[in-house]
């Protein structure tokens, strides 16, 4: 399944302003329902995480976890996932478990 990404800064800012979020030790998820008929994803990983290799790994792991959970979404949402420092150090399945727990808490998946 193809991931549709959020690329515009104004879309990221809109989601941050909405302040509908869930937090875990490795991730922060900002989300808002949309009427576009599909879900969109934006991922950010700041320099606090580490150098480029660690930031890219964190984004890659988050993207894969999102890809695995996308078929279970029960509504269309715009979502920005912010990687925290721990995201670059944990295993792939741990990130998936955390993301799944956050999405269940937000009632995006059942």
Buried (B, 14 or more C-beta within 10 A) or exposed (E): EEBEEBEEEEBBEBBEEEEEBBEBEBBBBBBBEBEEEEBBBBBBBEEEBBEEEBBBBBBEBBBBBBBBBBEEBEEBBBBBBBBBBBBBEBEBEBBBBBBBEBBBEBEBBE
